[in-house]
Amino acid sequence: MTNTIRSGLWADETGAVTVDWVALTAAVVVIGIGIAYAVFGPDGTSGINAVVTSLTDELAQAATNIDGSISSLSVPPPLSGGGS
């Protein structure tokens, strides 16, 4: 009798789909946490977020420098050509 119950339990696969879904959901959650950690870092100010912020600051500074240098240029007036 005991062997019959054991063999019946081992052959029963009704909960296997549920176990698969639980494992799949746990894997998705762990991957999501890993992506959030990579983007925001442990304190929310590092990771990819910090890189993007740093690049934005550098580009803003470069744009300011370009605007300042263009406005300080003294461009000569165009040549009035009379043709040949």
N, C-alpha and C positions, 0 to 999 in steps of 0.2 A: 504494500500500500504506500509506503513512504517513497519508494522508488517511482511509483506512478505519479505522485504529486510533484516530485522533483523534475521528472522528465516533462511534465505538463507545464511547469513554470519556465523551464528553459526553452521550451518550444513556443511559448506565448510571446508574440511580438506586438501586442496592441499598444504598448507605451513607447515603442521605439521611435515613432514619429515625434512624439512630444519631447523626448530626450534630444533628438536631432535639432528641433526648433530652439530648445533652450540653449544648446551649445552654440548654434549659429547666432542667436541673439546676443549671447555673452561675447562672442568674438567681434561682432559689429560694435558693441559698446566699448570694448577695449581698444579697438582701432580708432573709434571716434575720440576717445580720451587721449590717445597718442597723438592724433592730428591736432587736437586743441592744445596740447602741451607744446608741440612743435611750433604752432603759430603764435601762441601768446606767451610761452615760457612759464616757468614756475611762479613768477610774481606778476604776470600780466604785462610787463614792460620789456620783456626780452623775446628772443625767438625771431620768427619772421616779421612779427609786428614791429620790433625794434629796427630791423633792417629796412623795412619800408619807410618808417618814420625818419630814419637817418638819411635815406636817399631823397626823400621829399624835402628835408631841410637843406641838403646839399644842392639840389636842383633850384630851390628857391633862392639860395645865396648866389648861385651862378647866374640866374636870371637877373637878379638885382645888379650884379657886377656888370653884366652885358648892357643892361639899360643905362647904367651910369657912364659906361665908357662910350656908348654910342652918342649920348647927349653931349658929351664933352668934346667930341670930334669937331674939328673945324674943316668942313668940306669946302673946297674951292668952288666957285661958281662954274657952271659948264662953259666950255669954250664956244664962242660964237663963231661958227665956221661959215665961210662964204662960198665954200666949194672950190674946185680947182679951175 
